[in-house]
């Protein structure tokens, strides 16, 4: 799966679960800082949804090191290899 596809799927999951809205999603790319759109509670929820959607596990340490949406994409991409 390509990184663009992973990001698109992550954003789709975020919209489905009301973590992000459609207008926000249009503005988000891999370089977008997570903290610009999510507080820590929303971030935790999104990680749980991502884990379910992709059938992967993401550690708390990995989440703490994520500063951009691209960082999350990289983790998912690595798990899917």
C-alpha positions in Angstrom: 0.0 0.0 0.0 1.3 3.4 -0.9 1.8 6.1 1.8 -0.8 8.4 0.1 -3.3 5.5 0.4 -2.4 4.9 4.0 -2.9 8.6 4.8 -6.2 8.7 3.0 -7.4 5.7 4.9 -6.3 7.1 8.2 -8.2 10.4 7.5 -11.3 8.5 6.3 -11.3 6.5 9.6 -10.9 9.8 11.5 -13.8 11.3 9.7 -16.0 8.2 10.2 -15.4 8.3 13.9 -15.9 12.1 14.2 -12.3 12.7 15.2 -11.8 15.1 12.3 -14.3 16.8 10.0 -14.3 16.9 6.2 -13.0 20.5 6.1 -10.1 19.6 8.3 -9.2 16.6 6.3 -8.9 18.6 3.1 -6.1 20.6 4.8 -4.1 17.7 6.2 -1.0 16.2 4.5 1.9 14.1 5.8 3.8 17.2 7.0 0.8 18.5 9.0 1.4 18.6 12.8 -0.9 16.4 14.7 -1.3 18.9 17.5 -2.8 21.4 15.0 -5.9 19.2 14.8 -6.0 16.8 17.7 -5.8 17.1 21.4 -4.4 14.1 23.4 -7.8 12.5 23.8 -8.6 12.6 20.1 -5.1 11.4 19.3 -5.6 8.4 21.6 -9.0 7.6 20.0 -7.6 7.9 16.5 -4.7 5.5 17.3 -7.2 2.9 18.6 -9.3 3.3 15.4 -6.2 3.0 13.2 -5.1 -0.2 15.1 -8.4 -1.8 14.4 -8.7 -0.7 10.8 -5.2 -1.9 9.9 -5.1 -4.8 12.4 -1.8 -3.6 13.9 -0.5 -2.5 17.3 1.1 0.9 18.0 3.0 1.4 21.2 2.6 4.3 23.5 6.2 5.2 22.9 5.6 5.4 19.2 2.6 7.6 19.6 4.6 10.0 21.8 7.2 10.3 19.1 4.6 11.1 16.4 4.5 14.8 15.7 3.1 14.8 12.1 0.5 12.7 10.3 3.4 11.5 8.2 4.9 9.9 11.3 1.7 7.9 11.9 1.7 6.9 8.2 5.3 5.7 8.6 4.4 3.5 11.5 1.4 2.0 9.7 3.5 1.5 6.5 6.2 -0.3 8.5 3.7 -2.6 10.2 2.1 -3.5 6.8 5.4 -4.7 5.3 
